[in-house]
Amino acid sequence: GAYDANDPLLEPVWGLLAEAAVPVVMHCGSGPAPGKYTGPEPVGRLLARHPRLRLVVAHMGMPEYAEFLALAEAYPEVRLDTTMAFTDFSEELTPFPMAERGRLADLGDRILLGTDFPNIPYPYVHQLHALERLELGDDWLRAVCYGNAHAMFDRR
């Protein structure tokens, strides 16, 4: 985005969101074009101040996949959404490093299905096929496609 998540004017808002456990989706990866405030470093500074912020990183943080996986490992409330990740379209431009597949499995409870449907350059079902071909198992796939979001929003 063309805004600084670390702008002092936003500080009280981040605090309230963290305290209320309200999920926030942020397009903070540097793909498809880096911005002045994109990338894992500014997000890391934000999370250091608000470690309980329920941040959902859009597009798995593409193309800085490994760095955003590290933030999810360091901050238990960080989630990563799968929008466009792993699809043929994105694999051509910014492939997910398969060496990181084990980390996907380890963080399986914090990966969320994202689609951006209908604003995508492929059929909706392709996102689901792309997740399935990761071969991380039915339990992982079920959690990503349903269970993880259900758990995040179930506030009983």
C-alpha positions in Angstrom: 0.0 0.0 0.0 0.9 3.6 -0.4 0.6 4.3 3.4 3.0 3.8 6.3 1.5 1.2 8.7 4.0 2.7 11.2 2.6 6.2 10.9 2.1 7.6 14.5 -1.4 8.6 13.6 -2.3 4.9 13.2 -0.8 3.8 16.5 -4.0 4.1 18.6 -5.9 2.2 15.9 -3.4 -0.7 15.9 -3.6 -0.9 19.7 -7.4 -1.0 19.7 -7.5 -3.6 16.9 -5.0 -5.8 18.8 -6.9 -5.4 22.0 -10.2 -6.3 20.4 -8.7 -9.2 18.4 -10.1 -7.9 15.2 -8.5 -9.5 12.1 -6.9 -7.0 9.7 -6.0 -7.9 6.1 -2.9 -6.1 4.9 -1.4 -6.1 1.4 2.2 -5.7 2.6 4.3 -7.9 0.4 6.3 -6.2 -2.3 4.6 -8.0 -5.2 3.6 -7.3 -7.9 5.4 -4.0 -7.5 7.2 -2.8 -4.4 6.1 0.3 -2.7 7.7 2.7 -0.3 6.2 0.9 2.7 5.9 -2.7 1.6 7.9 -5.7 2.6 8.5 -7.6 5.8 10.6 -5.0 7.6 7.8 -2.4 8.2 5.4 -5.1 9.2 8.0 -6.6 11.6 8.3 -3.1 13.3 4.5 -2.9 13.6 4.2 -6.4 15.1 7.1 -5.7 17.6 4.9 -2.9 19.0 1.6 -4.9 18.7 2.5 -8.6 19.0 -1.2 -9.6 19.6 -2.4 -7.9 16.3 -4.4 -10.4 14.3 -2.8 -9.6 11.0 -3.7 -11.5 7.9 -0.9 -11.1 5.3 -2.5 -11.1 1.8 -1.0 -13.3 -0.9 1.3 -15.0 1.6 3.5 -11.9 1.5 4.5 -12.5 -2.1 7.3 -12.4 -3.1 8.9 -12.3 0.4 7.4 -15.7 1.3 10.1 -16.8 3.6 10.3 -13.5 5.5 6.5 -13.4 6.1 6.6 -17.1 7.2 9.2 -16.1 9.7 6.9 -13.3 11.0 4.1 -15.8 11.4 6.4 -18.1 13.3 7.4 -15.2 15.6 3.9 -13.8 16.2 1.1 -16.3 17.0 -1.7 -14.1 15.8 -0.3 -13.6 12.3 -2.1 -15.4 9.5 -1.2 -15.8 5.8 -3.8 -15.9 3.1 -3.3 -17.9 -0.1 -4.8 -15.5 -2.6 -3.0 -16.2 -5.9 -0.2 -18.1 -4.2 0.7 -21.5 -5.6 -1.4 -20.9 -8.8 0.1 -21.3 -12.2 -0.2 -17.5 -12.7 1.9 -16.6 -9.7 4.3 -19.5 -10.0 5.4 -18.0 -13.3 6.0 -14.6 -11.9 6.9 -15.2 -8.2 7.2 -18.9 -7.4 6.9 -20.1 -3.9 10.2 -21.6 -2.8 9.4 -25.3 -2.4 12.2 -25.5 0.2 9.6 -23.6 2.5 6.9 -26.3 2.1 7.7 -27.7 5.5 7.1 -24.3 7.1 3.7 -24.3 5.4 2.9 -27.6 7.0 4.1 -26.4 10.4 2.0 -23.2 10.2 -1.0 -25.0 8.8 -3.3 -23.7 11.5 -2.5 -20.1 10.4 -2.9 -20.4 6.6 -6.2 -19.1 5.3 -7.9 -19.7 2.0 -7.9 -16.4 0.0 -9.2 -16.1 -3.6 -9.8 -12.5 -4.6 -12.6 -14.0 -6.7 -13.8 -12.7 -9.2 -10.8 -10.4 -9.7 -8.4 -13.2 -10.7 -6.9 -14.2 -14.0 -7.8 -17.9 -13.7 -10.9 -20.0 -12.7 -11.8 -20.0 -9.0 -11.3 -23.7 -8.7 -7.7 -23.4 -9.8 -6.8 -21.9 -6.4 -8.2 -25.0 -4.7 -6.3 -27.3 -7.1 -3.1 -25.3 -6.5 -3.4 -25.9 -2.7 -4.2 -29.6 -3.2 -1.1 -30.1 -5.4 1.1 -29.0 -2.5 0.3 -32.5 -1.1 0.2 -31.4 2.5 -2.7 -33.7 3.3 -6.4 -33.6 3.7 -6.3 -32.3 7.2 -4.1 -29.4 6.2 -6.3 -28.6 3.2 -9.5 -28.8 5.3 -8.0 -26.4 7.9 -6.8 -23.9 5.2 -10.1 -24.0 3.3 -12.4 -23.8 6.3 -11.2 -24.6 9.8 -8.6 -21.9 10.3 -11.0 -19.1 9.4 -13.8 -20.6 11.4 -11.5 -20.7 14.4 -10.3 -17.2 13.9 -13.8 -15.7 13.7 -15.5 -18.0 16.3 -15.7 -15.6 19.3 -17.9 -17.7 21.5 
